[in-house]
Amino acid sequence: MKKMIIFMLVMAFLVFSGTALAQNSSHFEAKIGADVLGELETDSIDDDTELGLTLIGEYKIPVTSQWTFGGGIAYQLDRSVDDYGNVDFNFIPIYGLAQYDLMNNPIYLIAKLGYNEMDIDNISSIDQDGGAYYGLGAGLTFGQYNQYVAEATYSVNNGEFEDLTGNTVDVEHSKLSIIVGRKF
């Protein structure tokens, strides 16, 4: 619940600050993603993850006719590891992004780089920390006014936790996401 409140506050901040600084071409995008082909890797686990959903908010400012820069936040709903169904986890990445629009084409390439918080439930650990987040993908704008977006991205979330013996365990969650959204 605490994470959802933080997510909603950050989303509200992005919307209101974006509106205050808005230019005609800058916009906010609200998206939902289905995270498929996910894999969680630690020192002792290398297993597939269940299908997960991610809520995404991004603010984008076109700089030239082909380059757009911005930032975003995503909230991954809890998901579990296939063979360890009692262990749920999620990440909350905050990132900067660069988008390159192909000339005279609704297709674009996108790169994301940032930091994410990690949360693992039902595991005995002393401390949990986030880590680097990065992603690459391609997207498409469509609709009568190009108000809709669809993307396919590959992204990696990193984090670590300290187990009860004091050892630091690195966590890496990689996934392919199919994303749809709308521009505002």
C-alpha positions in Angstrom: 0.0 0.0 0.0 2.8 2.4 0.9 4.4 1.8 -2.5 1.2 2.5 -4.3 0.8 5.8 -2.5 4.4 6.8 -3.3 3.7 5.8 -7.0 0.5 7.9 -7.1 2.3 10.9 -5.5 5.1 10.7 -8.0 2.7 10.4 -10.9 0.7 13.4 -9.7 4.0 15.4 -9.4 5.0 14.4 -13.0 1.6 15.5 -14.3 1.4 18.8 -12.5 5.1 19.7 -13.1 4.8 18.7 -16.7 1.7 20.9 -17.1 3.4 23.8 -15.5 6.4 23.5 -17.9 4.4 22.3 -20.8 5.2 23.3 -24.4 2.8 22.5 -27.2 4.6 19.3 -28.1 5.5 18.0 -24.7 3.2 15.3 -23.3 2.5 12.7 -20.6 2.0 9.1 -21.5 0.1 6.6 -19.3 0.9 3.0 -20.1 0.4 -0.6 -19.0 2.8 -3.4 -19.8 2.6 -7.2 -19.8 6.0 -8.5 -18.7 6.6 -11.8 -20.5 9.6 -14.0 -20.7 10.9 -12.8 -17.4 13.9 -14.3 -15.6 15.1 -13.8 -12.0 18.7 -14.6 -11.3 20.6 -14.6 -8.0 23.6 -16.5 -6.6 21.4 -19.5 -6.0 18.3 -19.0 -8.3 18.1 -18.8 -12.1 14.4 -19.3 -12.9 11.6 -18.0 -15.0 9.1 -15.6 -13.5 5.3 -15.5 -13.8 3.6 -13.0 -16.2 3.5 -9.6 -14.5 1.9 -6.3 -15.1 3.6 -2.9 -14.9 2.0 0.5 -14.6 4.0 3.2 -16.3 4.0 7.0 -16.5 6.4 9.0 -18.7 6.8 12.7 -19.5 8.4 13.4 -22.9 9.8 16.7 -24.4 10.7 16.7 -28.1 14.0 18.5 -28.6 14.3 18.1 -32.4 12.2 16.5 -35.1 13.7 13.2 -34.3 15.0 13.3 -30.7 12.7 13.3 -27.6 14.0 13.2 -24.0 12.1 12.7 -20.8 11.7 10.7 -17.6 9.4 8.1 -16.2 8.4 5.9 -13.3 7.1 2.4 -13.4 5.4 0.2 -10.7 5.7 -3.5 -11.2 2.9 -5.3 -9.6 4.0 -8.3 -7.4 5.0 -11.4 -9.3 6.6 -14.7 -8.3 9.3 -17.0 -9.5 7.9 -20.1 -11.2 9.5 -22.7 -9.0 9.3 -20.6 -5.8 5.7 -19.6 -5.7 5.8 -18.3 -2.2 8.4 -15.6 -3.0 6.9 -12.4 -4.5 8.9 -9.5 -5.7 8.6 -6.2 -7.5 10.7 -3.2 -8.6 9.9 0.5 -8.9 12.3 2.0 -11.5 12.7 5.8 -11.9 14.5 6.6 -15.1 15.5 9.1 -17.8 14.8 8.2 -21.4 15.9 9.1 -25.0 13.6 8.4 -27.9 14.7 8.5 -31.6 11.9 8.9 -34.1 12.5 7.4 -37.5 12.1 9.9 -40.3 8.6 10.1 -41.8 7.6 7.0 -39.9 5.5 6.3 -36.7 8.2 3.9 -35.5 10.7 4.9 -32.8 13.6 3.5 -30.8 13.8 4.1 -27.1 16.5 3.7 -24.4 15.9 4.0 -20.6 18.5 4.3 -17.8 17.9 4.9 -14.1 17.6 3.5 -10.6 15.0 1.2 -9.1 13.9 0.1 -5.7 13.4 -3.6 -5.0 11.0 -5.4 -2.7 11.1 -9.1 -2.0 8.3 -10.6 0.2 8.3 -13.8 2.2 12.1 -14.0 2.3 14.3 -13.8 5.4 16.6 -10.8 4.8 18.0 -8.1 6.9 18.3 -5.3 4.3 17.1 -4.9 0.7 18.5 -2.3 -1.7 17.7 -1.3 -5.3 20.1 -0.9 -8.1 20.6 0.0 -11.8 17.7 -0.1 -14.3 18.1 -0.1 -18.0 16.1 -0.9 -21.0 16.0 -0.8 -24.8 13.0 -1.1 -27.2 11.0 0.0 -30.1 7.6 1.6 -30.3 4.9 2.7 -32.6 2.5 5.6 -32.5 -1.0 5.2 -33.9 -4.5 6.5 -33.9 -6.2 9.3 -35.8 -4.1 11.9 -33.9 -1.2 9.6 -33.0 -2.5 9.6 -29.4 -1.8 5.9 -28.8 1.5 4.0 -28.3 2.6 0.4 -28.4 6.1 -0.7 -27.4 8.2 -3.8 -27.0 11.1 -3.4 -24.6 13.8 -5.5 -23.0 14.7 -4.3 -19.6 16.9 -5.3 -16.6 16.2 -4.5 -13.0 19.0 -4.9 -10.5 19.0 -5.0 -6.7 20.6 -6.8 -3.7 19.7 -8.0 -0.3 21.6 -9.1 2.8 20.6 -12.5 4.1 20.5 -13.5 7.7 24.2 -14.7 7.6 25.3 -11.2 6.5 26.1 -12.2 2.9 25.1 -9.8 0.1 23.0 -11.5 -2.6 22.7 -9.8 -6.0 19.4 -9.9 -7.8 18.8 -9.4 -11.5 15.4 -9.5 -13.1 15.3 -9.4 -16.9 12.2 -9.3 -19.0 10.5 -8.6 -22.3 7.5 -6.2 -22.0 4.6 -5.6 -24.4 3.3 -2.1 -23.6 0.3 -0.1 -24.7 -0.6 3.4 -23.7 -2.1 6.8 -24.4 -0.6 10.3 -24.8 -2.1 13.2 -22.9 
